[in-house]
Amino acid sequence: MIKTQKTKEKESVYFEAVGRRKTSIARVRLFANGKPGIIVNGKEYLSYFFIPNLQKIVEAPLKETNLFSKIHIEAKIAGGGISSQAGALQHGIARALVKFQPDLRKSLKKSGFLRRDPRMKERRKFGLKKARKAPQWSKR
């Protein structure tokens, strides 16, 4: 579904998608027009994700499709840690790219960007110290 955002100067068309990882949720808006770049929670993504490895995770779907210097992306991320947020943003960007150009689906799916990573922290069970760690056992 194509949506529009009204600003002071003009109306701009965007494609919206949601990406998730662990407890992080990223709402991504992909604008075909505008200044190329990625804005995360009002900051440039290079300053938000200051670790180079996390920057590569975020850039990966755009580099795979050769659209890195052609698209403007705005994202709002909530929950989780910084690594989890980078994974959620990667997932959201990939899903928005598929809405933008459906023919990109095959290459993104082959690279694994459209698959939500299902790994989550296991809940703590009663009688144990952590999810699986039991208290020290004593025979006597």
N, CA, C and O atoms as CSV, one atom per row, in Angstrom:
chain,resi,resn,atom,element,x,y,z
A,1,MET,N,N,0.834,-1.171,0.000
A,1,MET,CA,C,0.000,0.000,0.000
A,1,MET,C,C,0.890,1.248,0.000
A,1,MET,O,O,1.806,1.368,0.813
A,2,ILE,N,N,0.615,2.151,-0.898
A,2,ILE,CA,C,1.379,3.383,-1.021
A,2,ILE,C,C,0.732,4.439,-0.129
A,2,ILE,O,O,-0.481,4.641,-0.175
A,3,LYS,N,N,1.530,5.098,0.666
A,3,LYS,CA,C,1.035,6.142,1.561
A,3,LYS,C,C,1.712,7.448,1.219
A,3,LYS,O,O,2.743,7.468,0.547
A,4,THR,N,N,1.126,8.545,1.686
A,4,THR,CA,C,1.728,9.852,1.450
A,4,THR,C,C,1.930,10.565,2.769
A,4,THR,O,O,1.196,10.345,3.732
A,5,GLN,N,N,2.928,11.417,2.798
A,5,GLN,CA,C,3.226,12.215,3.977
A,5,GLN,C,C,3.239,13.671,3.556
A,5,GLN,O,O,3.990,14.060,2.662
A,6,LYS,N,N,2.395,14.487,4.208
A,6,LYS,CA,C,2.336,15.907,3.869
A,6,LYS,C,C,3.322,16.677,4.727
A,6,LYS,O,O,3.327,16.561,5.952
A,7,THR,N,N,4.146,17.455,4.070
A,7,THR,CA,C,5.072,18.341,4.764
A,7,THR,C,C,4.765,19.765,4.340
A,7,THR,O,O,3.849,19.988,3.548
A,8,LYS,N,N,5.512,20.732,4.850
A,8,LYS,CA,C,5.259,22.134,4.530
A,8,LYS,C,C,5.410,22.422,3.050
A,8,LYS,O,O,4.612,23.156,2.468
A,9,GLU,N,N,6.445,21.838,2.436
A,9,GLU,CA,C,6.722,22.177,1.047
A,9,GLU,C,C,5.933,21.332,0.039
A,9,GLU,O,O,5.444,21.870,-0.954
A,10,LYS,N,N,5.800,20.027,0.274
A,10,LYS,CA,C,5.098,19.175,-0.699
A,10,LYS,C,C,4.681,17.854,-0.066
A,10,LYS,O,O,5.007,17.556,1.083
A,11,GLU,N,N,3.955,17.081,-0.851
A,11,GLU,CA,C,3.502,15.767,-0.428
A,11,GLU,C,C,4.457,14.728,-0.997
A,11,GLU,O,O,4.777,14.775,-2.184
A,12,SER,N,N,4.922,13.782,-0.164
A,12,SER,CA,C,5.864,12.781,-0.656
A,12,SER,C,C,5.286,11.373,-0.470
A,12,SER,O,O,4.636,11.082,0.534
A,13,VAL,N,N,5.536,10.519,-1.448
A,13,VAL,CA,C,5.043,9.145,-1.441
A,13,VAL,C,C,6.080,8.260,-0.771
A,13,VAL,O,O,7.279,8.400,-1.014
A,14,TYR,N,N,5.608,7.338,0.083
A,14,TYR,CA,C,6.526,6.427,0.748
A,14,TYR,C,C,5.924,5.031,0.871
A,14,TYR,O,O,4.716,4.835,0.741
A,15,PHE,N,N,6.808,4.070,1.128
A,15,PHE,CA,C,6.427,2.674,1.350
A,15,PHE,C,C,6.825,2.326,2.775
A,15,PHE,O,O,7.953,2.591,3.190
A,16,GLU,N,N,5.898,1.732,3.530
A,16,GLU,CA,C,6.133,1.472,4.945
A,16,GLU,C,C,6.177,-0.024,5.219
A,16,GLU,O,O,5.419,-0.800,4.638
A,17,ALA,N,N,7.086,-0.416,6.120
A,17,ALA,CA,C,7.201,-1.821,6.525
A,17,ALA,C,C,7.677,-1.882,7.969
A,17,ALA,O,O,8.212,-0.913,8.507
A,18,VAL,N,N,7.469,-3.044,8.585
A,18,VAL,CA,C,7.884,-3.266,9.975
A,18,VAL,C,C,8.898,-4.400,9.998
A,18,VAL,O,O,8.695,-5.440,9.371
A,19,GLY,N,N,10.000,-4.191,10.729
A,19,GLY,CA,C,11.010,-5.228,10.911
A,19,GLY,C,C,11.143,-5.551,12.388
A,19,GLY,O,O,11.027,-4.666,13.235
A,20,ARG,N,N,11.387,-6.826,12.701
A,20,ARG,CA,C,11.491,-7.238,14.099
A,20,ARG,C,C,12.713,-8.130,14.320
A,20,ARG,O,O,13.140,-8.866,13.430
A,21,ARG,N,N,13.262,-8.040,15.537
A,21,ARG,CA,C,14.369,-8.901,15.961
A,21,ARG,C,C,14.389,-8.892,17.477
A,21,ARG,O,O,14.446,-7.822,18.084
A,22,LYS,N,N,14.343,-10.068,18.106
A,22,LYS,CA,C,14.254,-10.184,19.567
A,22,LYS,C,C,13.109,-9.311,20.072
A,22,LYS,O,O,11.955,-9.573,19.735
A,23,THR,N,N,13.391,-8.282,20.870
A,23,THR,CA,C,12.306,-7.426,21.362
A,23,THR,C,C,12.309,-6.052,20.688
A,23,THR,O,O,11.614,-5.145,21.145
A,24,SER,N,N,13.072,-5.886,19.619
A,24,SER,CA,C,13.127,-4.616,18.896
A,24,SER,C,C,12.126,-4.597,17.754
A,24,SER,O,O,11.909,-5.603,17.078
A,25,ILE,N,N,11.524,-3.438,17.555
A,25,ILE,CA,C,10.593,-3.239,16.444
A,25,ILE,C,C,11.014,-1.979,15.699
A,25,ILE,O,O,11.183,-0.919,16.302
A,26,ALA,N,N,11.183,-2.100,14.390
A,26,ALA,CA,C,11.579,-0.964,13.552
A,26,ALA,C,C,10.461,-0.658,12.557
A,26,ALA,O,O,10.065,-1.521,11.773
A,27,ARG,N,N,9.958,0.575,12.596
A,27,ARG,CA,C,8.988,1.041,11.596
A,27,ARG,C,C,9.765,1.831,10.554
A,27,ARG,O,O,10.352,2.870,10.856
A,28,VAL,N,N,9.762,1.329,9.328
A,28,VAL,CA,C,10.606,1.884,8.265
A,28,VAL,C,C,9.746,2.529,7.192
A,28,VAL,O,O,8.767,1.946,6.725
A,29,ARG,N,N,10.127,3.744,6.811
A,29,ARG,CA,C,9.493,4.434,5.679
A,29,ARG,C,C,10.543,4.654,4.603
A,29,ARG,O,O,11.594,5.242,4.856
A,30,LEU,N,N,10.249,4.178,3.405
A,30,LEU,CA,C,11.168,4.271,2.275
A,30,LEU,C,C,10.623,5.300,1.289
A,30,LEU,O,O,9.527,5.135,0.754
A,31,PHE,N,N,11.388,6.354,1.054
A,31,PHE,CA,C,10.998,7.409,0.128
A,31,PHE,C,C,11.816,7.260,-1.151
A,31,PHE,O,O,13.045,7.202,-1.097
A,32,ALA,N,N,11.144,7.198,-2.303
A,32,ALA,CA,C,11.841,7.075,-3.577
A,32,ALA,C,C,12.508,8.389,-3.958
A,32,ALA,O,O,13.549,8.396,-4.615
A,33,ASN,N,N,11.901,9.510,-3.541
A,33,ASN,CA,C,12.502,10.812,-3.828
A,33,ASN,C,C,13.050,11.401,-2.534
A,33,ASN,O,O,12.690,10.960,-1.443
A,34,GLY,N,N,13.893,12.365,-2.655
A,34,GLY,CA,C,14.495,12.976,-1.472
A,34,GLY,C,C,15.987,12.701,-1.417
A,34,GLY,O,O,16.537,11.982,-2.251
A,35,LYS,N,N,16.625,13.285,-0.425
A,35,LYS,CA,C,18.073,13.136,-0.257
A,35,LYS,C,C,18.392,11.714,0.198
A,35,LYS,O,O,17.864,11.274,1.220
A,36,PRO,N,N,19.243,10.977,-0.529
A,36,PRO,CA,C,19.574,9.599,-0.131
A,36,PRO,C,C,20.233,9.545,1.242
A,36,PRO,O,O,21.068,10.385,1.578
A,37,GLY,N,N,19.853,8.561,2.017
A,37,GLY,CA,C,20.424,8.386,3.341
A,37,GLY,C,C,19.461,7.629,4.245
A,37,GLY,O,O,18.329,7.334,3.861
A,38,ILE,N,N,19.926,7.320,5.452
A,38,ILE,CA,C,19.121,6.593,6.424
A,38,ILE,C,C,19.080,7.410,7.714
A,38,ILE,O,O,20.117,7.735,8.291
A,39,ILE,N,N,17.860,7.738,8.157
A,39,ILE,CA,C,17.650,8.484,9.395
A,39,ILE,C,C,16.980,7.536,10.393
A,39,ILE,O,O,15.936,6.955,10.098
A,40,VAL,N,N,17.587,7.384,11.580
A,40,VAL,CA,C,17.060,6.491,12.615
A,40,VAL,C,C,16.759,7.319,13.865
A,40,VAL,O,O,17.659,7.930,14.442
A,41,ASN,N,N,15.513,7.336,14.272
A,41,ASN,CA,C,15.066,8.104,15.450
A,41,ASN,C,C,15.572,9.553,15.418
A,41,ASN,O,O,15.991,10.091,16.443
A,42,GLY,N,N,15.531,10.174,14.247
A,42,GLY,CA,C,15.937,11.571,14.102
A,42,GLY,C,C,17.432,11.808,13.951
A,42,GLY,O,O,17.860,12.955,13.822
A,43,LYS,N,N,18.242,10.738,13.963
A,43,LYS,CA,C,19.695,10.862,13.809
A,43,LYS,C,C,20.142,10.155,12.533
A,43,LYS,O,O,19.453,9.271,12.023
A,44,GLU,N,N,21.295,10.556,12.031
A,44,GLU,CA,C,21.928,9.839,10.919
A,44,GLU,C,C,22.314,8.443,11.424
A,44,GLU,O,O,22.764,8.307,12.562
A,45,TYR,N,N,22.144,7.410,10.596
A,45,TYR,CA,C,22.386,6.042,11.065
A,45,TYR,C,C,23.843,5.794,11.465
A,45,TYR,O,O,24.108,4.924,12.295
A,46,LEU,N,N,24.791,6.543,10.892
A,46,LEU,CA,C,26.197,6.369,11.246
A,46,LEU,C,C,26.483,6.799,12.686
A,46,LEU,O,O,27.368,6.244,13.338
A,47,SER,N,N,25.736,7.786,13.180
A,47,SER,CA,C,25.927,8.206,14.569
A,47,SER,C,C,25.072,7.379,15.524
A,47,SER,O,O,25.432,7.224,16.690
A,48,TYR,N,N,23.937,6.842,15.046
A,48,TYR,CA,C,23.083,6.004,15.905
A,48,TYR,C,C,23.722,4.635,16.120
A,48,TYR,O,O,23.815,4.150,17.248
A,49,PHE,N,N,24.165,4.014,15.010
A,49,PHE,CA,C,24.885,2.731,15.087
A,49,PHE,C,C,26.365,3.051,14.901
A,49,PHE,O,O,26.867,3.035,13.777
A,50,PHE,N,N,27.062,3.339,15.992
A,50,PHE,CA,C,28.456,3.801,15.917
A,50,PHE,C,C,29.444,2.666,15.709
A,50,PHE,O,O,30.610,2.930,15.419
A,51,ILE,N,N,29.023,1.408,15.847
A,51,ILE,CA,C,29.905,0.255,15.625
A,51,ILE,C,C,29.860,-0.098,14.130
A,51,ILE,O,O,28.777,-0.305,13.581
A,52,PRO,N,N,31.015,-0.169,13.472
A,52,PRO,CA,C,31.035,-0.428,12.020
A,52,PRO,C,C,30.311,-1.704,11.595
A,52,PRO,O,O,29.701,-1.738,10.527
A,53,ASN,N,N,30.370,-2.742,12.411
A,53,ASN,CA,C,29.707,-3.994,12.071
A,53,ASN,C,C,28.187,-3.814,11.995
A,53,ASN,O,O,27.536,-4.386,11.120
A,54,LEU,N,N,27.623,-3.020,12.907
A,54,LEU,CA,C,26.186,-2.758,12.904
A,54,LEU,C,C,25.789,-1.901,11.704
A,54,LEU,O,O,24.700,-2.063,11.153
A,55,GLN,N,N,26.674,-0.988,11.302
A,55,GLN,CA,C,26.414,-0.171,10.116
A,55,GLN,C,C,26.329,-1.047,8.870
A,55,GLN,O,O,25.489,-0.815,7.999
A,56,LYS,N,N,27.200,-2.055,8.785
A,56,LYS,CA,C,27.183,-2.980,7.643
A,56,LYS,C,C,25.900,-3.800,7.620
A,56,LYS,O,O,25.358,-4.079,6.551
A,57,ILE,N,N,25.408,-4.190,8.805
A,57,ILE,CA,C,24.151,-4.947,8.899
A,57,ILE,C,C,23.008,-4.118,8.334
A,57,ILE,O,O,22.181,-4.633,7.583
A,58,VAL,N,N,22.954,-2.836,8.690
A,58,VAL,CA,C,21.885,-1.943,8.232
A,58,VAL,C,C,21.979,-1.704,6.726
A,58,VAL,O,O,20.956,-1.676,6.041
A,59,GLU,N,N,23.185,-1.532,6.210
A,59,GLU,CA,C,23.391,-1.226,4.781
A,59,GLU,C,C,23.192,-2.435,3.875
A,59,GLU,O,O,22.946,-2.266,2.681
A,60,ALA,N,N,23.290,-3.635,4.404
A,60,ALA,CA,C,23.343,-4.858,3.593
A,60,ALA,C,C,22.214,-5.002,2.562
A,60,ALA,O,O,22.519,-5.279,1.402
A,61,PRO,N,N,20.923,-4.830,2.914
A,61,PRO,CA,C,19.884,-5.000,1.883
A,61,PRO,C,C,19.976,-3.971,0.760
A,61,PRO,O,O,19.674,-4.283,-0.392
A,62,LEU,N,N,20.393,-2.746,1.086
A,62,LEU,CA,C,20.520,-1.705,0.064
A,62,LEU,C,C,21.709,-1.976,-0.850
A,62,LEU,O,O,21.628,-1.738,-2.056
A,63,LYS,N,N,22.803,-2.466,-0.296
A,63,LYS,CA,C,23.977,-2.798,-1.118
A,63,LYS,C,C,23.680,-4.008,-2.014
A,63,LYS,O,O,24.142,-4.073,-3.153
A,64,GLU,N,N,22.903,-4.967,-1.487
A,64,GLU,CA,C,22.528,-6.158,-2.264
A,64,GLU,C,C,21.731,-5.778,-3.506
A,64,GLU,O,O,21.889,-6.397,-4.558
A,65,THR,N,N,20.872,-4.760,-3.391
A,65,THR,CA,C,20.004,-4.353,-4.494
A,65,THR,C,C,20.546,-3.157,-5.280
A,65,THR,O,O,19.894,-2.684,-6.210
A,66,ASN,N,N,21.740,-2.664,-4.912
A,66,ASN,CA,C,22.374,-1.508,-5.574
A,66,ASN,C,C,21.510,-0.252,-5.529
A,66,ASN,O,O,21.487,0.518,-6.489
A,67,LEU,N,N,20.794,-0.038,-4.411
A,67,LEU,CA,C,19.949,1.142,-4.255
A,67,LEU,C,C,20.434,2.044,-3.115
A,67,LEU,O,O,19.704,2.934,-2.678
A,68,PHE,N,N,21.648,1.823,-2.635
A,68,PHE,CA,C,22.152,2.543,-1.465
A,68,PHE,C,C,22.182,4.055,-1.664
A,68,PHE,O,O,21.846,4.802,-0.744
A,69,SER,N,N,22.577,4.517,-2.846
A,69,SER,CA,C,22.703,5.962,-3.083
A,69,SER,C,C,21.488,6.566,-3.792
A,69,SER,O,O,21.556,7.686,-4.297
A,70,LYS,N,N,20.362,5.813,-3.829
A,70,LYS,CA,C,19.193,6.302,-4.562
A,70,LYS,C,C,17.950,6.486,-3.694
A,70,LYS,O,O,16.974,7.088,-4.141
A,71,ILE,N,N,17.970,5.977,-2.457
A,71,ILE,CA,C,16.757,5.922,-1.646
A,71,ILE,C,C,16.951,6.620,-0.312
A,71,ILE,O,O,18.017,6.545,0.299
A,72,HIS,N,N,15.886,7.309,0.135
A,72,HIS,CA,C,15.872,7.943,1.457
A,72,HIS,C,C,15.026,7.086,2.395
A,72,HIS,O,O,13.908,6.701,2.051
A,73,ILE,N,N,15.559,6.787,3.577
A,73,ILE,CA,C,14.865,5.931,4.542
A,73,ILE,C,C,14.795,6.640,5.885
A,73,ILE,O,O,15.784,7.191,6.367
A,74,GLU,N,N,13.600,6.614,6.483
A,74,GLU,CA,C,13.404,7.115,7.840
A,74,GLU,C,C,12.860,5.969,8.669
A,74,GLU,O,O,11.958,5.256,8.229
A,75,ALA,N,N,13.404,5.783,9.874
A,75,ALA,CA,C,12.987,4.669,10.725
A,75,ALA,C,C,12.823,5.117,12.163
A,75,ALA,O,O,13.547,5.983,12.654
A,76,LYS,N,N,11.850,4.506,12.826
A,76,LYS,CA,C,11.658,4.673,14.264
A,76,LYS,C,C,11.853,3.291,14.876
A,76,LYS,O,O,11.178,2.334,14.497
A,77,ILE,N,N,12.783,3.193,15.827
A,77,ILE,CA,C,13.093,1.908,16.443
A,77,ILE,C,C,12.821,1.995,17.938
A,77,ILE,O,O,13.171,2.977,18.591
A,78,ALA,N,N,12.188,0.947,18.469
A,78,ALA,CA,C,11.905,0.888,19.902
A,78,ALA,C,C,12.230,-0.503,20.430
A,78,ALA,O,O,12.068,-1.497,19.723
A,79,GLY,N,N,12.688,-0.567,21.674
A,79,GLY,CA,C,12.917,-1.834,22.362
A,79,GLY,C,C,14.260,-2.458,22.049
A,79,GLY,O,O,14.928,-2.088,21.083
A,80,GLY,N,N,14.648,-3.419,22.887
A,80,GLY,CA,C,15.852,-4.205,22.666
A,80,GLY,C,C,17.146,-3.428,22.835
A,80,GLY,O,O,17.153,-2.285,23.293
A,81,GLY,N,N,18.231,-4.071,22.459
A,81,GLY,CA,C,19.550,-3.458,22.510
A,81,GLY,C,C,19.958,-2.973,21.131
A,81,GLY,O,O,19.197,-3.097,20.172
A,82,ILE,N,N,21.159,-2.422,21.034
A,82,ILE,CA,C,21.605,-1.809,19.786
A,82,ILE,C,C,21.788,-2.838,18.664
A,82,ILE,O,O,21.467,-2.556,17.509
A,83,SER,N,N,22.298,-4.021,18.995
A,83,SER,CA,C,22.485,-5.065,17.988
A,83,SER,C,C,21.143,-5.582,17.484
A,83,SER,O,O,20.961,-5.810,16.288
A,84,SER,N,N,20.228,-5.760,18.392
A,84,SER,CA,C,18.881,-6.204,18.041
A,84,SER,C,C,18.176,-5.154,17.172
A,84,SER,O,O,17.443,-5.505,16.247
A,85,GLN,N,N,18.394,-3.890,17.464
A,85,GLN,CA,C,17.784,-2.813,16.686
A,85,GLN,C,C,18.331,-2.777,15.262
A,85,GLN,O,O,17.587,-2.506,14.319
A,86,ALA,N,N,19.627,-3.048,15.102
A,86,ALA,CA,C,20.226,-3.098,13.761
A,86,ALA,C,C,19.610,-4.233,12.948
A,86,ALA,O,O,19.329,-4.063,11.762
A,87,GLY,N,N,19.398,-5.381,13.572
A,87,GLY,CA,C,18.764,-6.511,12.886
A,87,GLY,C,C,17.330,-6.213,12.510
A,87,GLY,O,O,16.884,-6.596,11.428
A,88,ALA,N,N,16.590,-5.532,13.386
A,88,ALA,CA,C,15.208,-5.158,13.106
A,88,ALA,C,C,15.143,-4.164,11.947
A,88,ALA,O,O,14.266,-4.259,11.088
A,89,LEU,N,N,16.074,-3.215,11.928
A,89,LEU,CA,C,16.116,-2.229,10.849
A,89,LEU,C,C,16.446,-2.899,9.518
A,89,LEU,O,O,15.851,-2.557,8.496
A,90,GLN,N,N,17.377,-3.840,9.513
A,90,GLN,CA,C,17.718,-4.584,8.297
A,90,GLN,C,C,16.482,-5.311,7.758
A,90,GLN,O,O,16.210,-5.269,6.558
A,91,HIS,N,N,15.747,-5.964,8.629
A,91,HIS,CA,C,14.539,-6.696,8.244
A,91,HIS,C,C,13.484,-5.738,7.685
A,91,HIS,O,O,12.846,-6.034,6.675
A,92,GLY,N,N,13.301,-4.587,8.347
A,92,GLY,CA,C,12.320,-3.609,7.894
A,92,GLY,C,C,12.679,-2.998,6.552
A,92,GLY,O,O,11.803,-2.800,5.709
A,93,ILE,N,N,13.949,-2.698,6.340
A,93,ILE,CA,C,14.390,-2.133,5.053
A,93,ILE,C,C,14.145,-3.131,3.925
A,93,ILE,O,O,13.672,-2.759,2.851
A,94,ALA,N,N,14.466,-4.389,4.170
A,94,ALA,CA,C,14.267,-5.426,3.144
A,94,ALA,C,C,12.791,-5.559,2.783
A,94,ALA,O,O,12.445,-5.681,1.607
A,95,ARG,N,N,11.928,-5.534,3.783
A,95,ARG,CA,C,10.484,-5.656,3.527
A,95,ARG,C,C,9.943,-4.434,2.790
A,95,ARG,O,O,9.064,-4.570,1.939
A,96,ALA,N,N,10.453,-3.242,3.101
A,96,ALA,CA,C,10.026,-2.027,2.409
A,96,ALA,C,C,10.510,-2.030,0.955
A,96,ALA,O,O,9.801,-1.568,0.062
A,97,LEU,N,N,11.719,-2.553,0.719
A,97,LEU,CA,C,12.236,-2.643,-0.652
A,97,LEU,C,C,11.366,-3.553,-1.516
A,97,LEU,O,O,11.162,-3.273,-2.697
A,98,VAL,N,N,10.855,-4.629,-0.941
A,98,VAL,CA,C,9.987,-5.542,-1.692
A,98,VAL,C,C,8.679,-4.847,-2.060
A,98,VAL,O,O,8.151,-5.065,-3.150
A,99,LYS,N,N,8.147,-4.007,-1.156
A,99,LYS,CA,C,6.935,-3.242,-1.481
A,99,LYS,C,C,7.227,-2.206,-2.557
A,99,LYS,O,O,6.379,-1.931,-3.406
A,100,PHE,N,N,8.430,-1.630,-2.522
A,100,PHE,CA,C,8.845,-0.616,-3.490
A,100,PHE,C,C,9.040,-1.221,-4.878
A,100,PHE,O,O,8.537,-0.686,-5.867
A,101,GLN,N,N,9.774,-2.346,-4.954
A,101,GLN,CA,C,10.011,-3.051,-6.218
A,101,GLN,C,C,9.858,-4.548,-5.972
A,101,GLN,O,O,10.787,-5.184,-5.474
A,102,PRO,N,N,8.695,-5.129,-6.314
A,102,PRO,CA,C,8.461,-6.561,-6.047
A,102,PRO,C,C,9.465,-7.506,-6.719
A,102,PRO,O,O,9.644,-8.631,-6.253
A,103,ASP,N,N,10.120,-7.077,-7.796
A,103,ASP,CA,C,11.092,-7.944,-8.470
A,103,ASP,C,C,12.384,-8.121,-7.667
A,103,ASP,O,O,13.199,-8.978,-8.010
A,104,LEU,N,N,12.592,-7.330,-6.604
A,104,LEU,CA,C,13.778,-7.475,-5.741
A,104,LEU,C,C,13.626,-8.630,-4.749
A,104,LEU,O,O,14.598,-9.027,-4.107
A,105,ARG,N,N,12.417,-9.167,-4.623
A,105,ARG,CA,C,12.124,-10.193,-3.621
A,105,ARG,C,C,13.042,-11.410,-3.736
A,105,ARG,O,O,13.524,-11.926,-2.727
A,106,LYS,N,N,13.282,-11.863,-4.953
A,106,LYS,CA,C,14.076,-13.070,-5.169
A,106,LYS,C,C,15.497,-12.923,-4.621
A,106,LYS,O,O,15.988,-13.811,-3.924
A,107,SER,N,N,16.161,-11.802,-4.934
A,107,SER,CA,C,17.542,-11.616,-4.463
A,107,SER,C,C,17.604,-11.389,-2.954
A,107,SER,O,O,18.530,-11.860,-2.293
A,108,LEU,N,N,16.620,-10.667,-2.408
A,108,LEU,CA,C,16.601,-10.421,-0.958
A,108,LEU,C,C,16.305,-11.706,-0.182
A,108,LEU,O,O,16.869,-11.943,0.886
A,109,LYS,N,N,15.420,-12.522,-0.732
A,109,LYS,CA,C,15.068,-13.777,-0.056
A,109,LYS,C,C,16.251,-14.743,-0.086
A,109,LYS,O,O,16.512,-15.440,0.894
A,110,LYS,N,N,16.963,-14.783,-1.210
A,110,LYS,CA,C,18.126,-15.663,-1.341
A,110,LYS,C,C,19.214,-15.278,-0.337
A,110,LYS,O,O,19.899,-16.146,0.204
A,111,SER,N,N,19.370,-13.975,-0.091
A,111,SER,CA,C,20.368,-13.489,0.868
A,111,SER,C,C,19.913,-13.633,2.317
A,111,SER,O,O,20.720,-13.462,3.231
A,112,GLY,N,N,18.632,-13.944,2.546
A,112,GLY,CA,C,18.124,-14.178,3.896
A,112,GLY,C,C,17.662,-12.927,4.628
A,112,GLY,O,O,17.491,-12.964,5.847
A,113,PHE,N,N,17.454,-11.817,3.919
A,113,PHE,CA,C,17.046,-10.578,4.572
A,113,PHE,C,C,15.555,-10.534,4.886
A,113,PHE,O,O,15.134,-9.756,5.742
A,114,LEU,N,N,14.753,-11.346,4.217
A,114,LEU,CA,C,13.305,-11.323,4.447
A,114,LEU,C,C,12.876,-12.258,5.567
A,114,LEU,O,O,11.719,-12.231,5.987
A,115,ARG,N,N,13.788,-13.078,6.051
A,115,ARG,CA,C,13.465,-14.015,7.130
A,115,ARG,C,C,13.665,-13.337,8.476
A,115,ARG,O,O,14.727,-12.777,8.749
A,116,ARG,N,N,12.639,-13.391,9.312
A,116,ARG,CA,C,12.740,-12.835,10.664
A,116,ARG,C,C,13.523,-13.818,11.516
A,116,ARG,O,O,13.204,-15.006,11.544
A,117,ASP,N,N,14.542,-13.334,12.210
A,117,ASP,CA,C,15.361,-14.191,13.054
A,117,ASP,C,C,14.548,-14.571,14.297
A,117,ASP,O,O,14.237,-13.698,15.108
A,118,PRO,N,N,14.197,-15.853,14.466
A,118,PRO,CA,C,13.276,-16.239,15.543
A,118,PRO,C,C,13.918,-16.394,16.919
A,118,PRO,O,O,13.216,-16.629,17.903
A,119,ARG,N,N,15.240,-16.266,16.999
A,119,ARG,CA,C,15.916,-16.512,18.277
A,119,ARG,C,C,15.560,-15.446,19.310
A,119,ARG,O,O,15.689,-14.246,19.065
A,120,MET,N,N,15.108,-15.919,20.471
A,120,MET,CA,C,14.725,-15.025,21.562
A,120,MET,C,C,15.357,-15.536,22.848
A,120,MET,O,O,15.789,-16.687,22.923
A,121,LYS,N,N,15.408,-14.684,23.850
A,121,LYS,CA,C,15.910,-15.100,25.159
A,121,LYS,C,C,14.866,-16.008,25.796
A,121,LYS,O,O,13.670,-15.718,25.770
A,122,GLU,N,N,15.341,-17.116,26.370
A,122,GLU,CA,C,14.441,-18.076,27.002
A,122,GLU,C,C,14.009,-17.559,28.371
A,122,GLU,O,O,14.807,-16.954,29.087
A,123,ARG,N,N,12.757,-17.794,28.735
A,123,ARG,CA,C,12.249,-17.300,30.004
A,123,ARG,C,C,12.853,-18.066,31.181
A,123,ARG,O,O,13.267,-19.217,31.045
A,124,ARG,N,N,12.893,-17.404,32.335
A,124,ARG,CA,C,13.406,-18.018,33.555
A,124,ARG,C,C,12.326,-18.921,34.144
A,124,ARG,O,O,11.155,-18.546,34.198
A,125,LYS,N,N,12.733,-20.128,34.590
A,125,LYS,CA,C,11.798,-21.063,35.210
A,125,LYS,C,C,11.960,-21.019,36.728
A,125,LYS,O,O,13.054,-20.794,37.244
A,126,PHE,N,N,10.858,-21.237,37.426
A,126,PHE,CA,C,10.925,-21.209,38.891
A,126,PHE,C,C,11.744,-22.399,39.387
A,126,PHE,O,O,11.741,-23.470,38.780
A,127,GLY,N,N,12.445,-22.190,40.500
A,127,GLY,CA,C,13.320,-23.225,41.050
A,127,GLY,C,C,14.713,-23.212,40.449
A,127,GLY,O,O,15.602,-23.915,40.929
A,128,LEU,N,N,14.913,-22.415,39.399
A,128,LEU,CA,C,16.224,-22.298,38.763
A,128,LEU,C,C,16.723,-20.871,38.911
A,128,LEU,O,O,15.945,-19.952,39.167
A,129,LYS,N,N,18.042,-20.692,38.744
A,129,LYS,CA,C,18.623,-19.359,38.860
A,129,LYS,C,C,18.428,-18.550,37.571
A,129,LYS,O,O,18.150,-17.352,37.615
A,130,LYS,N,N,18.579,-19.229,36.415
A,130,LYS,CA,C,18.342,-18.603,35.120
A,130,LYS,C,C,17.446,-19.548,34.329
A,130,LYS,O,O,16.766,-20.382,34.927
A,131,ALA,N,N,17.427,-19.443,33.015
A,131,ALA,CA,C,16.539,-20.281,32.218
A,131,ALA,C,C,16.821,-21.770,32.408
A,131,ALA,O,O,15.896,-22.576,32.502
A,132,ARG,N,N,18.106,-22.128,32.466
A,132,ARG,CA,C,18.481,-23.540,32.617
A,132,ARG,C,C,19.443,-23.807,33.760
A,132,ARG,O,O,19.644,-24.963,34.132
A,133,LYS,N,N,20.041,-22.769,34.326
A,133,LYS,CA,C,21.039,-22.949,35.376
A,133,LYS,C,C,20.368,-23.301,36.704
A,133,LYS,O,O,19.573,-22.527,37.237
A,134,ALA,N,N,20.698,-24.465,37.219
A,134,ALA,CA,C,20.124,-24.932,38.489
A,134,ALA,C,C,21.038,-24.556,39.637
A,134,ALA,O,O,22.242,-24.394,39.434
A,135,PRO,N,N,20.492,-24.412,40.855
A,135,PRO,CA,C,21.356,-24.180,42.000
A,135,PRO,C,C,22.251,-25.376,42.257
A,135,PRO,O,O,21.933,-26.495,41.855
A,136,GLN,N,N,23.376,-25.139,42.934
A,136,GLN,CA,C,24.337,-26.218,43.186
A,136,GLN,C,C,23.667,-27.339,43.977
A,136,GLN,O,O,22.970,-27.096,44.962
A,137,TRP,N,N,23.895,-28.578,43.521
A,137,TRP,CA,C,23.274,-29.732,44.173
A,137,TRP,C,C,24.232,-30.315,45.204
A,137,TRP,O,O,25.426,-30.466,44.945
A,138,SER,N,N,23.691,-30.641,46.382
A,138,SER,CA,C,24.496,-31.215,47.448
A,138,SER,C,C,23.861,-32.523,47.895
A,138,SER,O,O,22.666,-32.573,48.187
A,139,LYS,N,N,24.658,-33.573,47.948
A,139,LYS,CA,C,24.122,-34.885,48.332
A,139,LYS,C,C,23.751,-34.884,49.816
A,139,LYS,O,O,22.721,-35.435,50.206
A,140,ARG,N,N,24.610,-34.253,50.649
A,140,ARG,CA,C,24.323,-34.215,52.110
A,140,ARG,C,C,24.324,-32.817,52.631
A,140,ARG,O,O,24.104,-32.602,53.822
